[in-house]
Amino acid sequence: MTTAGEGSAATGTTGPHRLSAKDVTVRFGQVVALNGFTADIPEGVIGLLGPNGAGKSTFIKASLGLVPLERGSISVGGLDSQAESLRIRDDIGYMPEHDCLIPSMSSVELVSYMGQISGMGQRDAMQRCHEVLDFVGIGEERYRLVKSYSTGMKQKVKLAQAIVHDPALLFLDEPTSGMDPNGREEMLDLVRRIGATGKTIIVSSHILQEVERVCGHAIIISEGRLVRDGKMGALMAGEEGLQNLTVRGDAKALEAFARALGAACTIVRKADEGVGQASFSVRGCGDGRGIFGLAREHGVQVRSYTPDRISLEDVFLQAFQGGGRSGD
Amino acid sequence: MYVIARSVFRHKMKAIGVLVILALGFLFLHAFQLIFTVIAPHEGLEAQTMYDYMGSGNTLSIFAILLAAVVTSDLISEDLAGRSFVLYFSRAVKVRDYLAGKGAASLLVMSIMCLLPPVAVAIAAIATQSGDDYAGSAGVLARTAVAGAVMTVFFVPYGLMMSSFTKRKSYAAVGTFMSFFVLLIVAEIFAEFDPAWRVISPADALSFASGWIFGVETPEYVDWPALAAFMAGFVCAPAVVVYLKLKRQVVGG
C-alpha cells in the first residue's frame, strides 16, 4: 500500500475505472430506489451524498451487479454491471455499511481469507493481510475474534478486507458509521491516503463535512435521482465575481472606508460586526489592489479578502430546494 | 470454491461439537469393528460383515445425521445472520462456487465418519485375511467405498437447506436432526399398514440402499423405484432449493 502524500481531487474524466449510469431504475416491490438515475462519475475520490433512503447504497449494489435493474444500464470501466458483474467485481473493493464480518474468525483469518477468495495465493494473501491491517491500524488485536471488536475496529477490518486485493476502484458505504470522533478522523485519513495512491474511491455518506474534507467531486442523490454533481470546488463556489471582505478599524475610519468602497465597486451586502469590525460582500473590485489601497488610505486593516464560498451543506440544501448550480 | 472449502474444513476440525461426535463415533462404531475384524479369524472380506457393520442397524445413520446437523447448521445461517454474503458476492464468486465450497467441506468432514473408517476397516480385514480370494475382497472394499460415499452425501444437502432457512444455527441443527426423526416416526406409522413405507425413513432407506450395494438379502417389501426416488429427492431437492434461495438473495451470482 502506497501511503505517501495527500490529495483527493477527482482527476481524470476518462479512464479504466470511470463509472457511468444511464437512466437507471431499480425497484424493490412498490419502492423505487433509483428512479432514472443518470450520472457520469470520473476517477478520483468521489462523494455520493444524499439523505437516508436516497438510493446511495442501491446505486453501489447495482454497480456491483448485486441488484437487478428494471431499466437503464451502469458501466464500470466500460463493462456492463449486469452482464459482466463478475469481471467488474474482480477489480473492486466494497466496504458495506452494515455489519458483515464473520464473527467466528479473527481479522487475520478474515482478511487473508477474503484475499484468497479474490484470487490471491495463500502466502501472498497472508502477507498482504498483515500489510493492510498495519495500514488501517489493527495491531495485536488482529489475532482476536472479530466478534470481540469495537465498532471502530470492525469498520477498519471492513476497510482492510476491501483493499486486501489492491482493487483499483473502491466503494465505501458510510465508512465512518458508528465511529467516535477520533475514529472518524482516522478513517477519513485512511480514505485520503488511499485516494492519494490514484485509486478511484466512491464514498457514500450523509455526513457532509466528511465528504467535503476528503472528496474532490460530489454527486448528490435524492429519491433515486441525481440532483447535483460536480467538482467540489465548483459546487462550493459562491456567486460568481462576489468577494467577501472583512476590515477592522475605528468607527470613523470604517465609515469613510465604506463610502470610498461604495464609490469604487458595488457593495452587495454590508454588516457591522461590532468591536470595530465590518464585513462586506463586494463585486467589481478587480484583483483587489484597489481595495488594499483604499484601506491604507483610510487607516483600516484588511482582515480577509476571499472569493465568496458556500459550504457543502448549503450546496446540499440548495439542491433540495431546486436552486444552485452544478459544478463543472 | 477450494478456498471456501479449505477454510470451512479447518474451522470444522477445530469445532468441539464436531470433534466430540467424531470421537464418539470412532469409539462406539469404528474402533470396535476394527479390533474385531483384525482379531477374529477370517478367510476374506465378507459383504455381509460390512453390511452388518455399516447398514443393518441405525447407529451409523444416527451418527451421520448428528454430524451432518452439527457440520452444516452454521454454514449458511451464520452468513445470513452476519450478512457476510456480501463479502463473498462483492467478489467474483458465484452462488454455485459458494455452495460447492461449503458442501465440499461438509462432505470431507462427513467422510471422516462415514467413508474413511469403513474403508480402513475393510483394508485391515483384507490385510489380515487367511484366504487367497483377494479379488473378491477388493470387490467388497469397492462396495464399502460406494456405501460410505452414499452415506457421506445423503444428509449434507438437507442440512445445508435447513441452514439456509434460518439465521440461528441451533434451529438449523435441531431442524435437521428432528426431520430425521419425524420421517422415521411417519414411516413407522404408515408401515403398520404397508411396510413399503419404511423407505421414507432416512435410516431405513440408507440400510436398504447399503443392502443393495453389498448385494445382501433385503426385505421383499422394498419398492426399489420408490426408494431410488426418495433418495434422489432427499439429496437433489434440498440442493436445488438452497441454490435457488441463495440465487434469489444474491443477484448476479
Chai-1 contact restraints between the chains, C-beta under 6 A:
chainA,res_idxA,chainB,res_idxB,connection_type,confidence,min_distance_angstrom,max_distance_angstrom,comment,restraint_id
A,L64,B,S90,contact,1.0,0.0,6.0,A-B,restraint_1
A,G65,B,G252,contact,1.0,0.0,6.0,A-B,restraint_2
A,L66,B,V251,contact,1.0,0.0,6.0,A-B,restraint_3
A,L66,B,G252,contact,1.0,0.0,6.0,A-B,restraint_4
A,V67,B,V251,contact,1.0,0.0,6.0,A-B,restraint_5
A,P68,B,V251,contact,1.0,0.0,6.0,A-B,restraint_6
A,S85,B,G252,contact,1.0,0.0,6.0,A-B,restraint_7
A,L86,B,A92,contact,1.0,0.0,6.0,A-B,restraint_8
A,R89,B,R91,contact,1.0,0.0,6.0,A-B,restraint_9
A,R89,B,A92,contact,1.0,0.0,6.0,A-B,restraint_10
A,D90,B,A92,contact,1.0,0.0,6.0,A-B,restraint_11
A,Y94,B,S90,contact,1.0,0.0,6.0,A-B,restraint_12
A,P96,B,V86,contact,1.0,0.0,6.0,A-B,restraint_13
A,H98,B,R83,contact,1.0,0.0,6.0,A-B,restraint_14
A,C100,B,R83,contact,1.0,0.0,6.0,A-B,restraint_15
A,C100,B,S84,contact,1.0,0.0,6.0,A-B,restraint_16
A,C100,B,V86,contact,1.0,0.0,6.0,A-B,restraint_17
A,C100,B,L87,contact,1.0,0.0,6.0,A-B,restraint_18
A,I102,B,S84,contact,1.0,0.0,6.0,A-B,restraint_19
A,P103,B,G82,contact,1.0,0.0,6.0,A-B,restraint_20
A,Y113,B,S7,contact,1.0,0.0,6.0,A-B,restraint_21
A,Q116,B,V3,contact,1.0,0.0,6.0,A-B,restraint_22
A,I117,B,V3,contact,1.0,0.0,6.0,A-B,restraint_23
A,I117,B,R91,contact,1.0,0.0,6.0,A-B,restraint_24
A,S118,B,R91,contact,1.0,0.0,6.0,A-B,restraint_25
